[in-house]
């Protein structure tokens, strides 16, 4: 009985992360378009392709389980995507906007890392070796994306800070960014 309850929870959690990933497939192009840094834009586009692969892996797991991936809305990702959308629409510019986009993206990555760690642990307990392998691959990609975002942030945040200080020295008080000078 306990094993069946854990399997049911496992499938429920897989459906949650499946929905989260499909939400990201829609959100990442918008984040890429909003990015002013070419490196950040390209990182979002690369992660979009990875995310499509994550969806495919999850579909494979569902097929192996003889279950359907649909039926659950991931409220957590919905909130994170909404926050990312707010960052896209705000009035920040240049590196400051990019710094905000990175922060939003890292919150998403941390959510996914937690979710994939959980479902991988369930797969291990249930003896689903193929799912463990697929989920481990995705978990490592999520961790790698988080590292790349951290590296980008270390550069972009410094640029944002330098531009902020430079704009404070301008007599008009208007904020300009590198992108505005191009």
Secondary structure as UniProt FT lines:
FT   HELIX           2..34
FT   HELIX           38..65
FT   HELIX           75..89
FT   HELIX           94..125
FT   TURN            126..127
FT   HELIX           129..168
FT   TURN            171..172
FT   HELIX           178..181
//
